[in-house]
């Protein structure tokens, strides 16, 4: 046996508020995929810098694609360089539109903004520094191979801790 259906006849026009609400819902759901994709980050290497001791100066992030000049000759040899002002002891470098490959990152906290990592009379750094893979070395900077990472062209989120 067939179930009875209930229908209600609406007398007169549909109220304006109901029409606007329905139209708004249609527009929202039609654009939902666009809104969702607008919130995702662009493909690239996204680096959050940790352990910044103060908000003075800037953080310089240098991306290298070969061992040539790594890490000291970043102005001449780095593939990409970003200089970010430190705000509330936080900084983030976003390298976008990067081809897949092998890279290494070097980061310095240039507190006096002179464009280099300052050292004391013994040659030890007096400003913060860090490398991808949190690579370290007993004497001097780590090698490119110790700091290298594989980038596949997708999003790569990473952190680099500064050492003072």
N, C-alpha and C positions, 0 to 999 in steps of 0.2 A: 504494500500500500504506500502511496506517495505521501510524503510529509507536506503539510500545508506551509506555504510561504507567507510571510508577513510583509506586507508592503505598506508604506505610509506615504500618502500624497502630501506634498508640500504645497501649501497655498501661497501664492505670491512669489516674488523674487527671493533669491538666496541673499541673506544679509551681506553687506559689503565686507564686514570684518571676517566672515567665514570664507568668502572668496579670496581675500588678500592672504589669509592664513594658508589656504590650500595652494595658492599660487607660489607663495614663499617656500612651502615644503617641496613643491615640484622643482623649483629652481635650485634649492639647496641640494637635494638628492641627485640632480642632474650634474652638478659640479663637484660632488664629493670626491671622485677620483683625482680631479685637478687639485683640490685643496689638500688631500692627503699626500700627493707627490710633491707639493710645494714645500712641505715641512721636512722632507728628507734632505740631508746634506749632499752637495755635489760630490761625485767621485773624486777622491784625492787622498793625500796623506795629511791627516789631522793630528796635530801634536799639542798636547796639554803640557805646559811646563810646571813642574812641581818644585817645592822647596825654595821659592824666591824669598830672600831674606828681608827685602824692603821694597817699597814702591818707587824708589829712585831710579831714574834712567830708563833704559829700554832693554828688551831681549832681542838678540839677533839670532835667527835660525838660518843655517846654511845647509842646503841639500846638494850633495855631491853624487855624481854618477860614475866616478872613477877615483882611484887612489891619488891621482895627480893633484897635488896641493892640499890634500886632506890632512888635517883640519885647519891648518894655520893660514893658508892662502885663500881664504874664502872669497875675497873680493875679486881675485883673478880666476879662480878655478871652479867655484861652486856653480851648479846648474841654475839654482834659484836661491835668492836671499830674501828674507823677510825681516823687517825691523818693526817690532811691536812695542808700543809704550806700555810700561807696567802699570796696572791699575789694581789697587787693593791686593798687592802681592800676587797677582794672577796675570798670566799671559797665555795665548794660544796662537799657534802658527798653522795656517791652512794652506797647503800646497795643492792647488787644483789644476786640472788639465795636464796631468803628468803621465807620460807614457809608461807602460809596464816595463819593469827592469829591476836592476840591482842598484840600490842607493845606500848612502850613509848620511846621517845628520849630525851636525855639530851645533851646539847652542851656547851662547855666552850671555851673561847679564852684564851689560855695559853700563855700569852705574854712573860713570862720569860722562858718558856719551862721547867718547873720543874715538870710537870706531875700532877699538882693539881690546884684547884681553890683557889687562894690566897685570904685571908681575912685580914681586919684590926683588931685592938685590940678589937673592939666590936663584931667581927664575921661577919661583913658585907663584901660581896665580893668586891674585888678591881679589879677583872678581869671580862670580859664579860661572861654572862651565858644566856641560854635560853632553853625552853622546847617545845615539841610538843604541839599543840593546843594553843601555846603562854600562857600556864598555868602559873599562878602566885599564890603566897601565901603571907599573911601578915608577918608571922614569919617563916622563914626557906623555904625550897624547897617545891614545890607543891607535892601532892600525885601522885602515879602511876595512879589512876583512873581519876584524873583531866587531866593528860597528855596523856592518852591512845588513841590509834587510831586503827581502824580495817583495816587490810591489806588483800585484796582478792587474792593476787598472781599476779595481773596485775601491770601496771605502776601506781605509786603513786608519783606525784610531789607535793612538799610542800615547804614552807619557814618557817624558824625559825628566829625571831628577837632577837638579843642579847641585854641585859640590862647591864649597867655598874653602 
